[in-house]
Amino acid sequence: MKFPGTCIVCNEKIEVNEIGLWAKGLGVKHEKCAEVNELQCIVCGNSAGCQQCEFQDSCDIPNVSQFCICKKCSEEKDAFGLYQKSTKKKFSLINT
């Protein structure tokens, strides 16, 4: 890394001269975090729970979008409203 950053997977700092993987418009990941087959919840930012997901057998995690929601957030009173708000905030070009 030429500049410090924050990993979009684990939210930990990535320091200058550390190896990181960067994608324009997406952000940067630690090299070790790029190997993790787990998505973040679009609402709370925690693990989406891929290993316990009902769609685990048919989901292609490396190629799926970042629109997953964890079980806890999906059970909130206004889950759809929270989902819409988070999606609009993280992906402002999307009209929700």
Secondary structure, DSSP 8 states (H G I E B T S, - for coil): --S-EEBTTT--EE-TTS-EEEETTTEEEETTGGG----B-TTT-SB--GGG-TTTTT--GGGS-S----HHHHTSTTHHHHHHHHHHHHSTTS--
